[in-house]
Amino acid sequence: MLYKGTLRVLLVLLHDFPEFLCDYHYGFCDVIPPNCVQMRNLILSAFPRNMRLPDPFTPNLKVDMLTDISLPPRILINFASKIQPAQFKKDLDSYLKSRSPVTFVSDLRSYLQSSEPGTRYNIQLMNALVLYVGTQAIQFIHSKSLTPSMSTIAHSAHMDIFQNLAVALDTEGRYLFLTAIANQLRYPNSHTHYFSCTLLYLFAEANTEAIQEQITRVLLERLIVNRPHPWGLLITFIELIKNPQFKFWNHEFVHCAPEIEKLFESVARSCMQPKQNQQASTGLRESDSNEMH
């Protein structure tokens, strides 16, 4: 009852005060348990009332050409202050600027581990690190008069950190890391664009299928719950399954069992059918209220 009641309160906020959810999405995601997928989706589906979402099901949608895709979202929480201790933040900034100290990336996992009961990782620090590195990467790319893409995000100190985390972390840590990235897949803005490219890049460059399978899991678990689904989540998953570059349908985990294969095919059909593009209109907020009852 508490969970359902909270969902309905969030649905009211999504309908009447979406900017509140947009501005404070980071704080909400910092405290919502990882298994509360629909609750997180509700928050991440919020978009400003003066914005009309492009239809994510549009064939050959050019995301990088959208007007809003280069604009940073407003985040009213100082997430950078959560990167502690101070020496860690200093080493992080130094590595992003000059790739030194050289041991920073190899020591990163130990910084993210937690002594708190219930988890072996500091989730708040993981979330702050991912968003901070991402925002610094966006500034770096824009400083060269470029925009995020599979090529411009590669071979940088920022991607060094992300690729190291994807490879070095164990299954639990990697799931929390990928969840932190997926939490930035929202309405069209520069963060959504960068982190969508980052997930796709990590999938394409993964050195094991286990990483690709876990990226797919993080996306899929957010798509198989009731609507609403964040716009950035949809465009990322559609790109992953449609673009032959990623060879998604060739991976063993897609065909590991008949019921899993049917699930992928069902989600793929729902993502590829333009008739299900209610999310592209502001009517989304009204129609979703029926699914919550």
Backbone bond lengths (Angstrom), bond angles and torsions (degrees), N, CA, C in turn:
res aa  C-N    CA-C-N  psi(-1)  N-CA   C-N-CA  omega(-1)  CA-C   N-CA-C  phi
1 M - - - 1.462 - - 1.533 110.79 -
2 L 1.334 115.97 -42.26 1.469 119.36 179.82 1.523 110.62 -62.01
3 Y 1.347 115.25 -42.71 1.466 119.46 -179.02 1.527 110.40 -64.57
4 K 1.334 116.91 -47.21 1.464 120.20 -179.54 1.522 111.07 -63.47
5 G 1.343 115.92 -38.75 1.464 118.92 178.47 1.511 111.95 -64.34
6 T 1.334 115.55 -39.95 1.467 119.43 178.26 1.523 110.88 -64.70
7 L 1.333 116.71 -39.25 1.463 120.28 177.28 1.523 110.80 -59.70
8 R 1.318 116.52 -41.00 1.473 119.40 -177.90 1.521 111.86 -70.51
9 V 1.330 116.64 -35.53 1.466 119.41 174.56 1.531 110.07 -63.36
10 L 1.326 116.14 -43.73 1.462 119.54 178.78 1.520 111.68 -65.24
11 L 1.336 116.57 -33.21 1.460 119.86 178.15 1.526 110.89 -66.54
12 V 1.337 116.30 -37.00 1.476 120.01 175.44 1.526 109.82 -63.00
13 L 1.331 116.58 -43.58 1.465 120.21 178.06 1.525 110.72 -63.46
14 L 1.330 116.42 -41.06 1.462 120.46 178.75 1.523 110.86 -60.96
15 H 1.322 116.52 -37.80 1.469 121.32 -177.30 1.524 111.96 -77.87
16 D 1.336 116.98 -45.14 1.470 120.67 -170.61 1.526 113.85 -101.72
17 F 1.322 117.99 -29.79 1.469 120.78 -176.84 1.529 110.70 -134.71
18 P 1.332 117.41 57.91 1.472 119.34 -175.99 1.525 113.17 -61.72
19 E 1.338 117.12 -30.52 1.467 119.28 -179.38 1.529 111.49 -63.32
20 F 1.338 116.66 -30.76 1.463 120.00 177.64 1.532 110.35 -62.44
21 L 1.328 116.09 -45.51 1.463 120.02 178.42 1.528 111.08 -66.89
22 C 1.336 116.64 -36.36 1.468 120.19 177.57 1.531 110.88 -62.08
23 D 1.346 115.89 -46.09 1.459 120.76 -174.81 1.526 112.83 -70.50
24 Y 1.337 116.43 -31.93 1.465 119.96 -173.64 1.525 112.79 -114.63
25 H 1.316 117.25 20.17 1.465 119.50 -178.62 1.525 111.67 -58.40
26 Y 1.337 115.99 -36.54 1.466 119.22 -177.30 1.532 110.69 -62.82
27 G 1.321 117.08 -45.19 1.458 120.73 -179.76 1.517 112.44 -63.09
28 F 1.334 116.09 -40.42 1.466 119.83 177.36 1.529 110.94 -62.93
29 C 1.327 116.01 -48.62 1.470 119.97 -177.25 1.527 111.91 -65.21
30 D 1.314 116.35 -23.45 1.456 120.54 179.38 1.530 112.49 -69.24
31 V 1.328 116.21 -25.34 1.471 119.30 -174.74 1.529 113.41 -115.00
32 I 1.328 118.39 -13.53 1.464 120.35 179.18 1.524 108.95 -75.16
33 P 1.337 118.65 127.55 1.469 121.00 179.11 1.523 111.48 -59.09
34 P 1.322 117.71 147.29 1.472 120.94 -177.25 1.521 114.39 -56.33
35 N 1.355 117.96 -28.74 1.464 119.40 -176.69 1.524 113.66 -82.61
36 C 1.325 118.66 -4.33 1.474 121.47 178.78 1.531 109.08 -89.61
37 V 1.318 115.76 69.30 1.465 121.59 -169.77 1.519 111.88 -68.18
38 Q 1.342 117.55 -46.79 1.456 119.39 -176.96 1.526 111.62 -66.42
39 M 1.323 116.75 -35.98 1.463 120.25 177.56 1.522 110.56 -61.12
40 R 1.313 115.80 -43.75 1.466 119.88 179.20 1.521 110.71 -67.25
41 N 1.317 117.10 -40.01 1.463 120.44 177.56 1.524 111.93 -58.85
42 L 1.331 116.98 -40.26 1.461 120.65 179.10 1.528 111.03 -57.73
43 I 1.310 115.88 -45.36 1.467 120.76 -178.82 1.529 110.73 -68.16
44 L 1.321 116.56 -43.47 1.460 120.46 -175.89 1.525 112.68 -75.39
45 S 1.339 117.07 -13.42 1.467 120.50 178.51 1.524 112.69 -83.35
46 A 1.321 117.07 -9.80 1.463 120.29 -178.64 1.527 110.55 -65.56
47 F 1.324 115.46 142.47 1.462 120.88 174.32 1.520 108.38 -146.43
48 P 1.339 118.68 152.26 1.464 121.68 -176.37 1.523 111.92 -56.14
49 R 1.333 115.67 143.37 1.469 119.97 -176.22 1.524 112.62 -65.67
50 N 1.320 117.42 -23.86 1.472 118.81 179.39 1.525 112.65 -85.14
51 M 1.328 117.14 5.62 1.460 121.40 -179.66 1.520 110.21 -106.89
52 R 1.318 115.47 140.03 1.458 120.89 172.02 1.528 107.67 -110.77
53 L 1.321 115.94 117.37 1.462 119.51 -175.36 1.524 111.17 -67.68
54 P 1.325 117.29 134.04 1.470 119.35 171.81 1.533 108.89 -64.67
55 D 1.299 116.21 146.66 1.462 120.56 178.91 1.528 108.96 -66.20
56 P 1.348 117.88 114.86 1.472 119.27 -178.47 1.522 113.31 -67.97
57 F 1.340 117.30 -13.69 1.457 121.49 -178.76 1.524 113.01 -93.21
58 T 1.337 116.60 2.98 1.457 120.36 178.62 1.532 110.13 -62.43
59 P 1.325 118.05 125.59 1.473 119.52 178.77 1.525 111.21 -59.47
60 N 1.323 115.77 135.02 1.471 121.89 177.70 1.530 112.87 57.31
61 L 1.338 116.01 37.84 1.457 120.77 177.26 1.526 110.20 -60.40
62 K 1.317 116.95 125.43 1.470 122.18 -179.86 1.529 108.43 -93.49
63 V 1.323 115.65 88.58 1.459 120.73 -175.55 1.523 111.42 -61.00
64 D 1.328 117.17 -39.80 1.465 120.28 -176.64 1.525 112.72 -68.91
65 M 1.341 117.34 -11.18 1.466 120.64 179.52 1.520 112.67 -96.72
66 L 1.317 118.48 -3.55 1.454 121.82 -179.48 1.530 110.44 -68.19
67 T 1.324 115.97 143.83 1.463 121.29 -176.27 1.518 112.42 -60.55
68 D 1.334 116.83 -42.44 1.466 120.80 -173.07 1.524 113.75 -85.16
69 I 1.317 118.05 -7.72 1.460 120.12 -168.74 1.531 112.49 -70.87
70 S 1.315 117.90 -17.26 1.471 120.62 179.82 1.520 112.61 -97.18
71 L 1.339 117.16 -1.55 1.467 120.82 -176.46 1.520 110.50 -93.44
72 P 1.341 117.82 134.17 1.471 119.62 179.09 1.533 110.58 -75.21
73 P 1.319 117.80 143.89 1.464 120.16 175.90 1.525 109.89 -77.15
74 R 1.316 115.68 157.73 1.463 120.30 176.56 1.532 108.34 -85.41
75 I 1.325 116.68 126.40 1.466 122.12 177.17 1.521 107.17 -125.10
76 L 1.329 117.11 113.18 1.459 121.67 -173.16 1.529 112.31 -93.66
77 I 1.295 116.13 37.07 1.465 122.47 175.91 1.523 107.58 -136.11
78 N 1.320 116.01 134.17 1.466 120.38 -179.27 1.529 109.05 -82.42
79 F 1.321 115.72 81.09 1.461 120.31 -175.99 1.525 111.97 -67.85
80 A 1.330 117.21 -27.43 1.469 120.08 -179.56 1.519 111.56 -64.02
81 S 1.337 116.92 -29.42 1.471 120.31 -179.40 1.523 112.10 -69.40
82 K 1.331 116.76 -15.66 1.465 121.05 179.91 1.527 112.46 -82.50
83 I 1.336 116.44 -6.01 1.468 120.12 178.29 1.524 108.27 -84.57
84 Q 1.300 115.26 97.28 1.464 123.14 -176.44 1.533 109.45 -128.67
85 P 1.331 117.84 155.81 1.465 129.11 0.46 1.528 112.64 -73.67
86 A 1.334 115.05 174.16 1.464 120.57 -175.06 1.525 111.85 -60.00
87 Q 1.337 117.23 -35.81 1.466 120.32 -179.44 1.527 110.73 -65.53
88 F 1.316 116.54 -35.97 1.471 120.46 177.15 1.524 110.18 -63.33
89 K 1.328 116.67 -44.39 1.466 121.10 178.86 1.536 110.07 -63.05
90 K 1.345 116.24 -40.08 1.461 120.05 179.21 1.526 110.75 -64.14
91 D 1.339 116.69 -45.10 1.472 120.16 178.70 1.530 111.27 -64.84
92 L 1.331 116.47 -37.18 1.464 120.72 178.32 1.525 110.57 -61.87
93 D 1.324 116.91 -49.31 1.468 120.37 179.89 1.526 111.05 -61.96
94 S 1.327 115.92 -38.64 1.470 119.89 179.37 1.527 110.38 -64.48
95 Y 1.342 116.79 -42.64 1.459 119.69 -179.00 1.530 111.07 -66.02
96 L 1.327 117.04 -39.61 1.459 120.11 -179.37 1.530 111.55 -64.90
97 K 1.334 116.53 -28.90 1.466 120.37 -178.83 1.524 112.86 -87.29
98 S 1.337 116.54 -37.97 1.472 118.34 -170.46 1.524 114.35 -136.19
99 R 1.361 116.43 5.74 1.466 121.36 -176.34 1.534 112.37 57.34
100 S 1.321 115.50 33.33 1.465 120.41 173.14 1.535 107.68 -136.69
101 P 1.328 119.19 149.19 1.464 126.46 2.64 1.532 112.12 -68.91
102 V 1.295 116.14 147.26 1.462 120.93 -174.42 1.521 111.89 -67.70
103 T 1.328 116.65 -20.98 1.474 120.13 -179.65 1.519 112.53 -84.44
104 F 1.329 117.49 -3.44 1.465 119.96 -173.30 1.530 111.88 -59.07
105 V 1.324 117.00 -47.70 1.463 120.18 -175.89 1.529 111.06 -64.29
106 S 1.320 117.16 -40.50 1.461 119.57 -179.38 1.529 112.04 -70.05
107 D 1.342 116.91 -25.73 1.465 120.90 179.41 1.523 112.51 -88.21
108 L 1.310 117.06 -6.42 1.461 121.58 -170.80 1.527 112.78 -60.07
109 R 1.311 116.91 -42.17 1.462 120.60 -177.00 1.528 111.51 -59.45
110 S 1.321 117.13 -39.88 1.468 119.78 -178.75 1.520 111.52 -65.92
111 Y 1.334 117.89 -33.97 1.467 121.10 177.14 1.524 111.11 -64.33
112 L 1.323 116.71 -33.45 1.469 121.12 -174.28 1.523 113.51 -84.48
113 Q 1.309 117.17 -9.43 1.461 120.27 -179.64 1.520 110.75 -77.91
114 S 1.326 114.55 150.56 1.463 121.03 -174.07 1.514 110.31 -124.95
115 S 1.328 115.12 149.08 1.468 120.96 175.14 1.524 111.58 -97.28
116 E 1.328 116.65 -0.52 1.462 120.91 179.63 1.523 110.30 -69.96
117 P 1.353 117.28 143.94 1.469 119.41 178.16 1.518 111.58 -68.30
118 G 1.334 116.57 146.51 1.462 121.29 176.14 1.502 114.88 101.53
119 T 1.313 118.07 -24.40 1.458 120.81 177.84 1.516 109.44 -152.11
120 R 1.312 115.62 149.32 1.469 119.83 178.94 1.514 111.73 -94.45
121 Y 1.341 116.33 2.97 1.456 119.81 -177.98 1.527 110.96 -129.96
122 N 1.315 115.06 148.85 1.460 122.61 176.03 1.531 107.35 -84.62
123 I 1.331 116.58 96.28 1.465 121.11 -173.15 1.523 111.01 -64.28
124 Q 1.343 117.27 -40.39 1.471 120.46 -179.41 1.533 110.75 -62.52
125 L 1.331 116.54 -40.08 1.467 119.40 178.39 1.530 110.10 -68.98
126 M 1.314 117.40 -39.27 1.468 121.23 177.80 1.536 110.15 -59.80
127 N 1.335 116.71 -47.18 1.467 120.48 -179.69 1.522 111.24 -61.85
128 A 1.338 116.13 -43.77 1.464 120.27 -178.88 1.526 111.34 -65.93
129 L 1.330 116.22 -42.24 1.461 120.77 -179.97 1.525 111.43 -61.12
130 V 1.327 116.65 -46.67 1.463 121.15 -177.58 1.532 110.69 -62.15
131 L 1.326 117.28 -47.40 1.460 119.33 -177.62 1.528 111.00 -69.26
132 Y 1.326 117.13 -38.91 1.467 120.18 -179.87 1.527 111.25 -64.39
133 V 1.325 116.67 -47.57 1.471 119.83 179.13 1.527 110.31 -61.89
134 G 1.334 116.35 -39.79 1.463 120.35 178.73 1.523 112.92 -62.95
135 T 1.332 116.83 -44.70 1.469 119.72 -179.41 1.526 110.83 -67.15
136 Q 1.336 116.55 -36.09 1.466 119.34 176.13 1.527 111.03 -66.45
137 A 1.327 116.23 -36.87 1.469 120.23 178.10 1.521 110.85 -64.61
138 I 1.327 116.70 -42.02 1.462 120.96 179.33 1.525 110.29 -61.44
139 Q 1.337 117.03 -44.81 1.467 120.54 177.95 1.526 110.97 -60.99
140 F 1.324 116.13 -40.97 1.467 120.79 179.88 1.528 110.86 -63.60
141 I 1.327 116.79 -44.03 1.467 121.37 179.92 1.522 110.81 -65.82
142 H 1.336 116.78 -44.03 1.466 120.70 179.74 1.532 111.27 -66.37
143 S 1.340 116.69 -31.42 1.470 119.30 179.98 1.522 111.81 -64.40
144 K 1.337 116.24 -20.54 1.467 120.91 177.60 1.530 111.32 -99.62
145 S 1.346 114.82 15.55 1.476 122.04 179.40 1.526 111.78 59.08
146 L 1.332 116.30 36.10 1.451 122.32 177.58 1.524 109.69 -117.75
147 T 1.307 116.46 173.05 1.458 121.97 175.61 1.530 108.35 -124.89
148 P 1.333 117.97 154.07 1.463 119.68 -179.60 1.525 112.12 -59.32
149 S 1.315 115.42 134.93 1.463 122.96 175.06 1.517 106.83 -157.60
150 M 1.327 116.20 173.94 1.464 120.08 -179.59 1.533 111.46 -59.69
151 S 1.317 117.06 -27.72 1.465 120.22 -178.99 1.525 112.52 -89.30
152 T 1.333 118.34 -39.68 1.472 120.10 -175.26 1.520 113.30 -75.85
153 I 1.342 118.12 -21.63 1.470 119.11 179.54 1.530 111.87 -86.01
154 A 1.324 116.63 -11.42 1.467 120.79 -174.84 1.529 111.58 -79.93
155 H 1.332 115.20 161.70 1.468 123.31 171.44 1.528 112.06 53.32
156 S 1.311 115.45 49.92 1.462 121.42 176.18 1.520 108.66 -133.03
157 A 1.340 115.94 165.55 1.463 119.98 177.37 1.519 110.80 -61.98
158 H 1.321 115.98 -34.35 1.465 120.79 -179.36 1.529 110.58 -64.32
159 M 1.341 115.65 -45.91 1.459 118.89 179.88 1.525 111.28 -72.43
160 D 1.330 117.21 -28.50 1.470 120.02 173.71 1.527 109.92 -55.32
161 I 1.332 115.78 -44.93 1.465 121.13 -178.93 1.515 110.47 -64.70
162 F 1.322 117.01 -47.37 1.462 120.41 -178.10 1.526 111.74 -64.78
163 Q 1.313 116.92 -43.31 1.469 119.32 -179.61 1.526 111.20 -67.10
164 N 1.331 116.75 -36.62 1.456 119.22 177.34 1.528 111.10 -63.98
165 L 1.324 116.89 -41.91 1.460 120.11 179.35 1.528 110.58 -64.44
166 A 1.310 117.04 -40.50 1.470 120.52 -179.74 1.520 111.37 -62.54
167 V 1.321 116.66 -34.15 1.467 120.92 -176.31 1.529 111.85 -90.34
168 A 1.333 117.12 -42.88 1.463 120.96 -169.81 1.527 113.90 -81.42
169 L 1.324 117.23 -28.96 1.462 119.45 -177.70 1.521 111.13 -73.09
170 D 1.324 115.79 152.18 1.463 119.70 174.02 1.527 109.14 -78.43
171 T 1.322 116.90 -175.57 1.470 120.67 -173.75 1.521 112.03 -59.33
172 E 1.333 117.63 -44.04 1.464 120.74 -179.85 1.522 111.37 -64.43
173 G 1.327 115.87 -48.89 1.454 119.81 -178.67 1.518 112.21 -63.46
174 R 1.340 117.08 -40.01 1.462 120.18 179.54 1.523 111.09 -65.23
175 Y 1.326 116.29 -39.07 1.472 119.67 178.16 1.526 110.61 -61.19
176 L 1.323 117.37 -43.93 1.472 120.92 179.34 1.528 111.06 -66.40
177 F 1.324 116.58 -37.09 1.465 121.96 177.54 1.526 110.81 -64.42
178 L 1.325 117.36 -48.30 1.466 121.36 -179.86 1.516 111.24 -67.58
179 T 1.329 116.94 -33.59 1.469 120.93 175.98 1.523 110.20 -63.54
180 A 1.338 116.88 -41.25 1.464 120.91 178.49 1.527 111.06 -60.96
181 I 1.331 116.99 -37.49 1.469 120.54 176.51 1.530 110.04 -68.10
182 A 1.332 116.65 -47.98 1.466 120.73 -177.62 1.529 111.87 -62.21
183 N 1.327 117.42 -25.26 1.465 120.65 177.99 1.526 112.53 -66.85
184 Q 1.310 117.63 -11.94 1.474 121.05 178.79 1.530 112.30 -99.95
185 L 1.332 117.04 3.69 1.471 120.50 178.05 1.520 108.32 -88.32
186 R 1.332 115.64 92.59 1.473 120.39 -173.55 1.528 110.33 -124.71
187 Y 1.315 116.67 -133.90 1.462 121.74 178.39 1.528 109.10 -78.80
188 P 1.332 119.22 168.67 1.467 120.55 -177.48 1.527 112.77 -59.31
189 N 1.307 117.08 115.08 1.461 124.03 174.47 1.524 107.79 -162.79
190 S 1.313 117.13 175.49 1.465 119.99 -174.18 1.530 112.14 -68.00
191 H 1.334 117.68 -30.79 1.462 120.01 178.38 1.525 110.57 -68.93
192 T 1.323 116.81 -46.28 1.466 120.34 177.41 1.522 110.36 -56.93
193 H 1.311 117.14 -44.56 1.463 121.51 -177.84 1.526 110.92 -62.80
194 Y 1.332 116.23 -48.80 1.457 119.59 -177.21 1.530 111.80 -64.10
195 F 1.321 116.64 -47.06 1.465 118.99 -175.53 1.527 112.22 -73.74
196 S 1.314 117.91 -25.88 1.460 120.38 172.06 1.529 109.52 -65.55
197 C 1.323 116.29 -47.05 1.474 120.41 176.68 1.525 111.09 -60.77
198 T 1.341 116.64 -37.83 1.458 120.92 -178.15 1.528 111.46 -65.23
199 L 1.325 117.03 -45.61 1.465 119.53 178.31 1.522 111.47 -61.03
200 L 1.321 115.83 -43.55 1.463 120.11 -179.94 1.531 110.91 -66.25
201 Y 1.322 116.80 -37.94 1.464 120.75 178.48 1.525 110.68 -66.05
202 L 1.336 116.71 -44.07 1.463 120.35 178.69 1.524 110.73 -61.86
203 F 1.341 116.61 -36.32 1.464 120.55 177.53 1.535 109.82 -65.64
204 A 1.326 115.75 -46.94 1.468 120.11 -176.37 1.527 112.27 -66.49
205 E 1.331 116.70 -34.56 1.462 120.99 -174.47 1.524 113.42 -98.31
206 A 1.318 117.86 3.24 1.463 120.85 -177.05 1.529 110.92 -60.17
207 N 1.329 115.21 139.56 1.463 119.35 -179.08 1.530 112.50 -91.84
208 T 1.325 117.13 -5.33 1.465 121.03 175.12 1.525 109.03 -139.98
209 E 1.319 115.37 152.08 1.459 119.24 178.50 1.525 111.34 -70.32
210 A 1.340 116.99 -20.53 1.468 120.62 178.78 1.530 110.73 -60.79
211 I 1.341 117.28 -38.42 1.463 120.93 178.42 1.523 109.86 -67.35
212 Q 1.330 117.19 -43.75 1.461 120.82 179.40 1.526 111.15 -63.60
213 E 1.319 115.91 -38.76 1.459 119.52 178.53 1.521 110.93 -64.96
214 Q 1.326 117.16 -38.96 1.462 119.55 -178.64 1.528 111.46 -72.43
215 I 1.319 117.96 -35.39 1.465 120.52 173.70 1.531 109.68 -60.47
216 T 1.329 115.76 -44.29 1.468 120.39 178.91 1.513 110.66 -62.69
217 R 1.320 116.97 -40.81 1.469 120.19 -179.76 1.532 111.44 -61.01
218 V 1.345 116.25 -45.38 1.466 120.48 -178.12 1.532 110.86 -60.83
219 L 1.329 116.91 -38.63 1.464 120.72 177.92 1.524 111.09 -73.25
220 L 1.324 115.76 -45.46 1.462 120.38 -173.36 1.518 112.24 -66.62
221 E 1.323 118.06 -39.84 1.460 119.71 -177.35 1.528 111.67 -64.82
222 R 1.322 116.94 -21.29 1.468 120.60 177.49 1.528 111.61 -87.01
223 L 1.333 116.04 -15.76 1.466 120.09 -178.34 1.522 113.28 -95.34
224 I 1.337 117.86 -21.99 1.465 119.74 -175.49 1.518 112.59 -88.85
225 V 1.341 118.38 -2.97 1.461 120.75 173.80 1.528 108.53 -89.42
226 N 1.334 115.91 169.20 1.467 120.49 -179.99 1.524 111.06 -59.99
227 R 1.331 114.62 153.66 1.456 119.87 175.03 1.533 109.23 -61.52
228 P 1.360 115.51 162.04 1.465 129.11 7.05 1.528 112.96 -83.15
229 H 1.337 114.41 155.90 1.458 121.25 174.14 1.531 108.08 -115.85
230 P 1.321 118.24 132.95 1.470 120.36 -179.84 1.531 111.74 -57.32
231 W 1.320 115.25 141.71 1.463 121.74 -178.94 1.534 111.20 -57.44
232 G 1.330 117.00 -45.19 1.460 120.59 -178.27 1.516 112.80 -65.34
233 L 1.326 116.58 -31.88 1.463 120.98 176.00 1.522 110.09 -64.30
234 L 1.316 116.66 -44.68 1.462 121.28 -178.95 1.520 112.05 -64.14
235 I 1.322 117.02 -47.21 1.471 118.18 -176.57 1.527 111.05 -66.73
236 T 1.335 116.69 -31.38 1.467 120.16 179.13 1.520 110.68 -69.63
237 F 1.328 117.12 -46.35 1.461 120.14 -178.44 1.529 110.99 -68.07
238 I 1.324 117.16 -39.47 1.463 120.58 178.28 1.526 110.71 -61.65
239 E 1.334 116.49 -42.48 1.466 120.41 177.90 1.521 110.87 -63.78
240 L 1.316 116.55 -39.51 1.454 121.11 -178.55 1.525 112.14 -63.17
241 I 1.341 116.95 -42.72 1.467 119.01 -175.28 1.528 112.53 -87.40
242 K 1.339 118.17 -18.83 1.465 120.39 -177.34 1.523 113.43 -94.78
243 N 1.319 117.15 -35.37 1.456 120.62 -173.92 1.525 110.06 -76.96
244 P 1.326 118.19 118.82 1.479 120.92 -178.61 1.522 113.02 -62.31
245 Q 1.319 117.49 -17.20 1.462 121.17 178.84 1.526 111.67 -57.22
246 F 1.338 116.13 -32.61 1.465 119.74 -174.77 1.530 113.00 -91.30
247 K 1.325 117.20 -11.19 1.469 121.91 177.14 1.534 111.74 48.42
248 F 1.316 114.91 41.61 1.468 120.14 -172.92 1.519 112.51 -57.19
249 W 1.328 116.62 -45.62 1.466 120.10 -173.44 1.520 112.83 -75.49
250 N 1.322 117.21 -4.17 1.463 120.46 177.69 1.526 113.15 -90.18
251 H 1.324 116.81 -9.33 1.460 119.68 -174.41 1.522 111.50 -77.82
252 E 1.304 114.36 144.26 1.461 120.78 -175.13 1.517 112.69 -63.03
253 F 1.351 117.46 -36.31 1.464 119.14 -176.60 1.525 112.71 -65.84
254 V 1.320 117.47 -20.43 1.467 120.66 177.67 1.527 110.57 -71.41
255 H 1.322 116.64 -29.03 1.465 121.76 -174.24 1.539 112.23 -115.19
256 C 1.340 117.36 18.55 1.465 119.74 -172.87 1.527 112.89 -68.23
257 A 1.320 117.80 -23.38 1.470 121.72 177.43 1.522 108.12 -154.32
258 P 1.339 117.83 148.90 1.480 120.19 -177.62 1.524 112.75 -56.92
259 E 1.359 117.32 -40.42 1.464 118.82 -177.60 1.528 111.56 -69.44
260 I 1.353 116.92 -32.50 1.465 120.41 177.11 1.528 109.89 -69.01
261 E 1.324 116.49 -42.94 1.462 120.89 179.26 1.531 110.76 -61.52
262 K 1.332 116.13 -41.31 1.467 120.18 178.70 1.527 111.11 -65.21
263 L 1.351 115.94 -36.92 1.469 119.92 177.99 1.519 110.71 -62.89
264 F 1.330 116.80 -46.80 1.464 120.20 178.46 1.532 111.06 -60.35
265 E 1.321 116.54 -43.64 1.458 120.39 -179.34 1.522 111.10 -64.42
266 S 1.335 116.50 -38.82 1.461 120.53 179.99 1.529 110.95 -66.16
267 V 1.331 116.40 -45.88 1.468 120.12 179.08 1.522 110.21 -65.18
268 A 1.328 116.41 -39.89 1.463 120.27 179.59 1.526 110.65 -61.71
269 R 1.350 116.59 -42.87 1.473 119.61 178.98 1.526 111.10 -62.10
270 S 1.325 116.31 -42.96 1.464 119.13 -178.08 1.522 111.17 -67.80
271 C 1.340 116.31 -31.51 1.468 119.98 179.43 1.520 112.34 -77.85
272 M 1.324 117.24 -21.65 1.460 120.57 -174.17 1.526 112.49 -99.29
273 Q 1.328 117.59 -3.38 1.461 119.27 -175.64 1.520 110.16 -95.62
274 P 1.327 117.85 111.98 1.464 121.08 -179.21 1.518 113.47 -58.89
275 K 1.318 117.98 -25.37 1.467 119.12 -177.17 1.522 111.20 -65.42
276 Q 1.338 116.94 -15.95 1.446 119.66 179.83 1.522 111.02 -99.76
277 N 1.314 116.82 40.55 1.453 119.98 -174.27 1.520 112.31 -100.92
278 Q 1.338 116.75 30.79 1.453 118.61 177.65 1.523 111.45 -55.53
279 Q 1.327 117.54 -25.74 1.452 120.04 -177.99 1.515 111.38 -66.27
280 A 1.284 117.78 -18.35 1.460 119.77 -176.78 1.516 112.45 -80.42
281 S 1.306 118.21 -1.18 1.453 120.73 179.52 1.515 110.21 -123.89
282 T 1.317 115.83 160.69 1.449 119.73 179.05 1.516 111.29 -69.80
283 G 1.318 117.80 -9.63 1.454 120.81 175.60 1.507 112.62 -67.13
284 L 1.310 117.41 -9.76 1.456 122.25 178.59 1.515 110.62 -54.21
285 R 1.306 116.47 -41.99 1.459 119.31 -172.83 1.530 111.57 -66.74
286 E 1.376 116.13 -33.50 1.446 118.54 178.49 1.509 111.57 -75.46
287 S 1.348 116.50 -44.64 1.459 120.10 -175.13 1.508 112.11 -66.25
288 D 1.329 118.12 -29.04 1.455 120.29 -177.53 1.518 111.92 -71.15
289 S 1.329 118.17 -22.22 1.449 119.36 -177.50 1.519 111.58 -62.34
290 N 1.340 116.72 -31.39 1.469 119.66 179.15 1.518 111.66 -67.97
291 E 1.350 116.78 -34.34 1.455 119.75 -176.98 1.513 112.64 -75.00
292 M 1.351 116.29 -15.51 1.451 119.52 -176.64 1.519 111.98 -86.39
293 H 1.342 117.48 -11.48 1.475 119.47 -175.65 1.524 110.62 -89.26
